[in-house]
Amino acid sequence: MTASMSFSADGESRVSCHDYREERTPILAIWGGGVHLTLSARETTSLPDHLAFARSLVRETAAYLAALEHFAATQVKAD
């Protein structure tokens, strides 16, 4: 399955991690603007593959935050 989606976060947007401990894999949920996206590992996804994806998600999210903070700092100076 392939999907493409655009999500624009606003002041009402939320992110939450549902941790089920040893019972099942966690679920990452994102809500905002009438959209609810969940991310989890399927039974058919190997745990090493999902761990690699989750680590990549952390790296890219940190890069997004750094870029957004840099952009915000330039906007404050420009005002």
N, CA, C and O atoms as CSV, one atom per row, in Angstrom:
chain,resi,resn,atom,element,x,y,z
A,1,MET,N,N,0.836,-1.173,0.000
A,1,MET,CA,C,0.000,0.000,0.000
A,1,MET,C,C,0.883,1.239,0.000
A,1,MET,O,O,1.907,1.282,0.681
A,2,THR,N,N,0.482,2.237,-0.762
A,2,THR,CA,C,1.198,3.498,-0.819
A,2,THR,C,C,0.229,4.629,-0.516
A,2,THR,O,O,-0.918,4.607,-0.963
A,3,ALA,N,N,0.687,5.616,0.242
A,3,ALA,CA,C,-0.147,6.767,0.558
A,3,ALA,C,C,0.726,8.012,0.625
A,3,ALA,O,O,1.910,7.947,0.957
A,4,SER,N,N,0.128,9.121,0.309
A,4,SER,CA,C,0.812,10.405,0.428
A,4,SER,C,C,-0.117,11.339,1.185
A,4,SER,O,O,-1.315,11.399,0.906
A,5,MET,N,N,0.444,12.069,2.146
A,5,MET,CA,C,-0.384,12.906,3.000
A,5,MET,C,C,0.399,14.138,3.406
A,5,MET,O,O,1.604,14.065,3.646
A,6,SER,N,N,-0.275,15.253,3.482
A,6,SER,CA,C,0.335,16.482,3.967
A,6,SER,C,C,-0.358,16.866,5.266
A,6,SER,O,O,-1.585,16.825,5.356
A,7,PHE,N,N,0.421,17.236,6.263
A,7,PHE,CA,C,-0.124,17.574,7.577
A,7,PHE,C,C,0.465,18.911,7.997
A,7,PHE,O,O,1.684,19.052,8.090
A,8,SER,N,N,-0.382,19.879,8.248
A,8,SER,CA,C,0.073,21.191,8.725
A,8,SER,C,C,-0.319,21.339,10.190
A,8,SER,O,O,-1.500,21.456,10.517
A,9,ALA,N,N,0.673,21.333,11.061
A,9,ALA,CA,C,0.416,21.434,12.495
A,9,ALA,C,C,0.000,22.857,12.863
A,9,ALA,O,O,0.452,23.834,12.265
A,10,ASP,N,N,-0.876,22.942,13.869
A,10,ASP,CA,C,-1.269,24.238,14.404
A,10,ASP,C,C,-1.296,24.144,15.930
A,10,ASP,O,O,-0.835,23.153,16.496
A,11,GLY,N,N,-1.819,25.144,16.583
A,11,GLY,CA,C,-1.845,25.175,18.044
A,11,GLY,C,C,-2.688,24.098,18.686
A,11,GLY,O,O,-2.553,23.832,19.880
A,12,GLU,N,N,-3.558,23.476,17.910
A,12,GLU,CA,C,-4.418,22.408,18.421
A,12,GLU,C,C,-3.846,21.012,18.167
A,12,GLU,O,O,-4.376,20.026,18.678
A,13,SER,N,N,-2.785,20.922,17.394
A,13,SER,CA,C,-2.205,19.616,17.034
A,13,SER,C,C,-1.565,18.958,18.247
A,13,SER,O,O,-1.038,19.629,19.135
A,14,ARG,N,N,-1.622,17.617,18.265
A,14,ARG,CA,C,-1.043,16.865,19.381
A,14,ARG,C,C,-0.320,15.637,18.861
A,14,ARG,O,O,-0.634,15.108,17.795
A,15,VAL,N,N,0.652,15.201,19.638
A,15,VAL,CA,C,1.370,13.962,19.367
A,15,VAL,C,C,1.388,13.168,20.667
A,15,VAL,O,O,1.610,13.734,21.738
A,16,SER,N,N,1.157,11.872,20.581
A,16,SER,CA,C,1.113,11.042,21.781
A,16,SER,C,C,1.668,9.658,21.476
A,16,SER,O,O,1.446,9.110,20.396
A,17,CYS,N,N,2.387,9.106,22.435
A,17,CYS,CA,C,2.887,7.735,22.322
A,17,CYS,C,C,2.105,6.860,23.294
A,17,CYS,O,O,2.074,7.120,24.496
A,18,HIS,N,N,1.483,5.834,22.763
A,18,HIS,CA,C,0.747,4.871,23.583
A,18,HIS,C,C,1.655,3.656,23.796
A,18,HIS,O,O,1.933,2.900,22.865
A,19,ASP,N,N,2.103,3.489,25.020
A,19,ASP,CA,C,3.061,2.435,25.367
A,19,ASP,C,C,2.329,1.279,26.038
A,19,ASP,O,O,1.758,1.439,27.117
A,20,TYR,N,N,2.348,0.139,25.406
A,20,TYR,CA,C,1.669,-1.044,25.925
A,20,TYR,C,C,2.626,-2.025,26.585
A,20,TYR,O,O,2.269,-3.168,26.867
A,21,ARG,N,N,3.852,-1.557,26.826
A,21,ARG,CA,C,4.885,-2.353,27.484
A,21,ARG,C,C,5.116,-3.675,26.756
A,21,ARG,O,O,5.414,-3.676,25.562
A,22,GLU,N,N,4.985,-4.783,27.449
A,22,GLU,CA,C,5.269,-6.088,26.850
A,22,GLU,C,C,4.082,-6.667,26.078
A,22,GLU,O,O,4.223,-7.695,25.415
A,23,GLU,N,N,2.924,-6.029,26.155
A,23,GLU,CA,C,1.721,-6.577,25.532
A,23,GLU,C,C,1.725,-6.477,24.011
A,23,GLU,O,O,1.257,-7.389,23.330
A,24,ARG,N,N,2.246,-5.382,23.475
A,24,ARG,CA,C,2.274,-5.161,22.029
A,24,ARG,C,C,3.202,-3.990,21.725
A,24,ARG,O,O,3.674,-3.310,22.636
A,25,THR,N,N,3.458,-3.762,20.448
A,25,THR,CA,C,4.306,-2.632,20.072
A,25,THR,C,C,3.575,-1.323,20.377
A,25,THR,O,O,2.345,-1.291,20.388
A,26,PRO,N,N,4.317,-0.253,20.622
A,26,PRO,CA,C,3.676,1.035,20.905
A,26,PRO,C,C,3.017,1.615,19.654
A,26,PRO,O,O,3.271,1.175,18.533
A,27,ILE,N,N,2.174,2.601,19.877
A,27,ILE,CA,C,1.526,3.334,18.787
A,27,ILE,C,C,1.842,4.810,18.962
A,27,ILE,O,O,1.649,5.370,20.041
A,28,LEU,N,N,2.327,5.435,17.903
A,28,LEU,CA,C,2.546,6.875,17.878
A,28,LEU,C,C,1.342,7.489,17.178
A,28,LEU,O,O,1.008,7.097,16.060
A,29,ALA,N,N,0.688,8.446,17.825
A,29,ALA,CA,C,-0.515,9.058,17.267
A,29,ALA,C,C,-0.294,10.554,17.085
A,29,ALA,O,O,0.293,11.220,17.938
A,30,ILE,N,N,-0.777,11.069,15.955
A,30,ILE,CA,C,-0.707,12.491,15.638
A,30,ILE,C,C,-2.119,12.949,15.283
A,30,ILE,O,O,-2.775,12.349,14.431
A,31,TRP,N,N,-2.583,14.009,15.936
A,31,TRP,CA,C,-3.906,14.564,15.670
A,31,TRP,C,C,-3.766,16.030,15.296
A,31,TRP,O,O,-2.880,16.723,15.794
A,32,GLY,N,N,-4.629,16.494,14.432
A,32,GLY,CA,C,-4.694,17.917,14.115
A,32,GLY,C,C,-5.446,18.184,12.836
A,32,GLY,O,O,-5.357,17.413,11.881
A,33,GLY,N,N,-6.192,19.279,12.816
A,33,GLY,CA,C,-6.890,19.696,11.619
A,33,GLY,C,C,-7.820,18.646,11.047
A,33,GLY,O,O,-7.954,18.536,9.828
A,34,GLY,N,N,-8.465,17.871,11.907
A,34,GLY,CA,C,-9.374,16.844,11.438
A,34,GLY,C,C,-8.694,15.566,10.963
A,34,GLY,O,O,-9.350,14.670,10.430
A,35,VAL,N,N,-7.386,15.482,11.153
A,35,VAL,CA,C,-6.619,14.311,10.715
A,35,VAL,C,C,-6.115,13.565,11.947
A,35,VAL,O,O,-5.678,14.181,12.920
A,36,HIS,N,N,-6.180,12.242,11.898
A,36,HIS,CA,C,-5.627,11.405,12.964
A,36,HIS,C,C,-4.772,10.343,12.287
A,36,HIS,O,O,-5.282,9.499,11.549
A,37,LEU,N,N,-3.473,10.392,12.543
A,37,LEU,CA,C,-2.523,9.457,11.945
A,37,LEU,C,C,-1.917,8.606,13.051
A,37,LEU,O,O,-1.485,9.135,14.075
A,38,THR,N,N,-1.883,7.306,12.856
A,38,THR,CA,C,-1.215,6.426,13.812
A,38,THR,C,C,-0.091,5.676,13.112
A,38,THR,O,O,-0.178,5.350,11.928
A,39,LEU,N,N,0.952,5.414,13.865
A,39,LEU,CA,C,2.129,4.719,13.356
A,39,LEU,C,C,2.452,3.591,14.323
A,39,LEU,O,O,2.619,3.818,15.521
A,40,SER,N,N,2.539,2.377,13.798
A,40,SER,CA,C,2.877,1.230,14.634
A,40,SER,C,C,3.500,0.153,13.759
A,40,SER,O,O,3.479,0.239,12.531
A,41,ALA,N,N,4.050,-0.855,14.406
A,41,ALA,CA,C,4.642,-1.988,13.687
A,41,ALA,C,C,3.575,-3.065,13.517
A,41,ALA,O,O,2.876,-3.416,14.467
A,42,ARG,N,N,3.462,-3.572,12.324
A,42,ARG,CA,C,2.548,-4.688,12.063
A,42,ARG,C,C,3.250,-5.986,12.454
A,42,ARG,O,O,4.471,-6.034,12.601
A,43,GLU,N,N,2.467,-7.006,12.613
A,43,GLU,CA,C,3.042,-8.311,12.949
A,43,GLU,C,C,3.985,-8.801,11.853
A,43,GLU,O,O,4.894,-9.586,12.121
A,44,THR,N,N,3.772,-8.339,10.619
A,44,THR,CA,C,4.595,-8.781,9.498
A,44,THR,C,C,5.896,-7.986,9.368
A,44,THR,O,O,6.763,-8.347,8.572
A,45,THR,N,N,6.038,-6.910,10.143
A,45,THR,CA,C,7.257,-6.097,10.108
A,45,THR,C,C,8.237,-6.650,11.134
A,45,THR,O,O,7.886,-6.846,12.298
A,46,SER,N,N,9.464,-6.900,10.697
A,46,SER,CA,C,10.440,-7.409,11.658
A,46,SER,C,C,10.769,-6.322,12.679
A,46,SER,O,O,10.815,-5.137,12.349
A,47,LEU,N,N,10.993,-6.735,13.897
A,47,LEU,CA,C,11.317,-5.784,14.957
A,47,LEU,C,C,12.589,-4.996,14.635
A,47,LEU,O,O,12.597,-3.785,14.856
A,48,PRO,N,N,13.672,-5.612,14.124
A,48,PRO,CA,C,14.854,-4.823,13.751
A,48,PRO,C,C,14.544,-3.766,12.686
A,48,PRO,O,O,15.075,-2.658,12.751
A,49,ASP,N,N,13.697,-4.090,11.714
A,49,ASP,CA,C,13.325,-3.105,10.699
A,49,ASP,C,C,12.545,-1.950,11.303
A,49,ASP,O,O,12.777,-0.790,10.961
A,50,HIS,N,N,11.625,-2.265,12.198
A,50,HIS,CA,C,10.837,-1.191,12.809
A,50,HIS,C,C,11.702,-0.344,13.739
A,50,HIS,O,O,11.538,0.874,13.792
A,51,LEU,N,N,12.613,-0.968,14.468
A,51,LEU,CA,C,13.534,-0.195,15.308
A,51,LEU,C,C,14.377,0.745,14.453
A,51,LEU,O,O,14.579,1.899,14.832
A,52,ALA,N,N,14.868,0.280,13.318
A,52,ALA,CA,C,15.651,1.130,12.414
A,52,ALA,C,C,14.809,2.306,11.935
A,52,ALA,O,O,15.290,3.438,11.881
A,53,PHE,N,N,13.547,2.038,11.584
A,53,PHE,CA,C,12.658,3.111,11.158
A,53,PHE,C,C,12.431,4.108,12.284
A,53,PHE,O,O,12.486,5.316,12.054
A,54,ALA,N,N,12.175,3.627,13.503
A,54,ALA,CA,C,11.927,4.513,14.644
A,54,ALA,C,C,13.147,5.376,14.939
A,54,ALA,O,O,13.004,6.554,15.266
A,55,ARG,N,N,14.341,4.809,14.828
A,55,ARG,CA,C,15.565,5.598,15.048
A,55,ARG,C,C,15.726,6.662,13.964
A,55,ARG,O,O,16.155,7.780,14.250
A,56,SER,N,N,15.389,6.324,12.741
A,56,SER,CA,C,15.424,7.300,11.651
A,56,SER,C,C,14.400,8.405,11.898
A,56,SER,O,O,14.679,9.578,11.650
A,57,LEU,N,N,13.225,8.039,12.382
A,57,LEU,CA,C,12.192,9.018,12.700
A,57,LEU,C,C,12.678,10.000,13.761
A,57,LEU,O,O,12.433,11.202,13.653
A,58,VAL,N,N,13.355,9.502,14.774
A,58,VAL,CA,C,13.900,10.367,15.825
A,58,VAL,C,C,14.932,11.336,15.241
A,58,VAL,O,O,14.891,12.532,15.528
A,59,ARG,N,N,15.857,10.825,14.423
A,59,ARG,CA,C,16.887,11.680,13.813
A,59,ARG,C,C,16.261,12.773,12.953
A,59,ARG,O,O,16.631,13.942,13.061
A,60,GLU,N,N,15.329,12.396,12.112
A,60,GLU,CA,C,14.727,13.365,11.203
A,60,GLU,C,C,13.815,14.353,11.932
A,60,GLU,O,O,13.701,15.510,11.527
A,61,THR,N,N,13.167,13.898,13.004
A,61,THR,CA,C,12.358,14.808,13.818
A,61,THR,C,C,13.250,15.819,14.522
A,61,THR,O,O,12.897,16.995,14.613
A,62,ALA,N,N,14.398,15.381,15.019
A,62,ALA,CA,C,15.356,16.308,15.643
A,62,ALA,C,C,15.877,17.311,14.613
A,62,ALA,O,O,16.046,18.488,14.931
A,63,ALA,N,N,16.130,16.862,13.393
A,63,ALA,CA,C,16.586,17.767,12.335
A,63,ALA,C,C,15.492,18.772,11.985
A,63,ALA,O,O,15.779,19.947,11.757
A,64,TYR,N,N,14.238,18.317,11.939
A,64,TYR,CA,C,13.109,19.210,11.677
A,64,TYR,C,C,13.011,20.276,12.761
A,64,TYR,O,O,12.828,21.456,12.461
A,65,LEU,N,N,13.133,19.864,14.022
A,65,LEU,CA,C,13.078,20.804,15.137
A,65,LEU,C,C,14.204,21.830,15.038
A,65,LEU,O,O,13.964,23.025,15.211
A,66,ALA,N,N,15.425,21.383,14.762
A,66,ALA,CA,C,16.560,22.299,14.640
A,66,ALA,C,C,16.340,23.303,13.506
A,66,ALA,O,O,16.621,24.492,13.662
A,67,ALA,N,N,15.839,22.824,12.370
A,67,ALA,CA,C,15.588,23.720,11.234
A,67,ALA,C,C,14.476,24.712,11.558
A,67,ALA,O,O,14.566,25.884,11.190
A,68,LEU,N,N,13.427,24.256,12.242
A,68,LEU,CA,C,12.334,25.142,12.604
A,68,LEU,C,C,12.778,26.181,13.632
A,68,LEU,O,O,12.394,27.347,13.540
A,69,GLU,N,N,13.583,25.767,14.608
A,69,GLU,CA,C,14.108,26.725,15.591
A,69,GLU,C,C,15.003,27.758,14.920
A,69,GLU,O,O,14.949,28.939,15.264
A,70,HIS,N,N,15.819,27.331,13.975
A,70,HIS,CA,C,16.661,28.270,13.231
A,70,HIS,C,C,15.787,29.264,12.462
A,70,HIS,O,O,16.023,30.471,12.509
A,71,PHE,N,N,14.789,28.754,11.763
A,71,PHE,CA,C,13.874,29.616,11.013
A,71,PHE,C,C,13.179,30.607,11.946
A,71,PHE,O,O,13.086,31.794,11.635
A,72,ALA,N,N,12.692,30.122,13.090
A,72,ALA,CA,C,11.995,30.988,14.057
A,72,ALA,C,C,12.928,32.081,14.559
A,72,ALA,O,O,12.506,33.228,14.710
A,73,ALA,N,N,14.182,31.748,14.820
A,73,ALA,CA,C,15.149,32.746,15.302
A,73,ALA,C,C,15.387,33.821,14.245
A,73,ALA,O,O,15.552,34.991,14.591
A,74,THR,N,N,15.408,33.459,12.987
A,74,THR,CA,C,15.603,34.466,11.940
A,74,THR,C,C,14.384,35.348,11.792
A,74,THR,O,O,14.506,36.519,11.435
A,75,GLN,N,N,13.212,34.805,12.061
A,75,GLN,CA,C,11.989,35.606,11.966
A,75,GLN,C,C,11.902,36.614,13.096
A,75,GLN,O,O,11.436,37.733,12.882
A,76,VAL,N,N,12.332,36.250,14.281
A,76,VAL,CA,C,12.326,37.162,15.421
A,76,VAL,C,C,13.278,38.315,15.146
A,76,VAL,O,O,12.935,39.465,15.417
A,77,LYS,N,N,14.459,38.039,14.617
A,77,LYS,CA,C,15.428,39.087,14.311
A,77,LYS,C,C,14.931,39.996,13.185
A,77,LYS,O,O,15.258,41.182,13.154
A,78,ALA,N,N,14.145,39.442,12.263
A,78,ALA,CA,C,13.668,40.222,11.129
A,78,ALA,C,C,12.549,41.175,11.538
A,78,ALA,O,O,12.334,42.186,10.869
A,79,ASP,N,N,11.832,40.878,12.621
A,79,ASP,CA,C,10.699,41.718,13.061
A,79,ASP,C,C,11.134,42.990,13.717
A,79,ASP,O,O,10.295,43.789,14.134
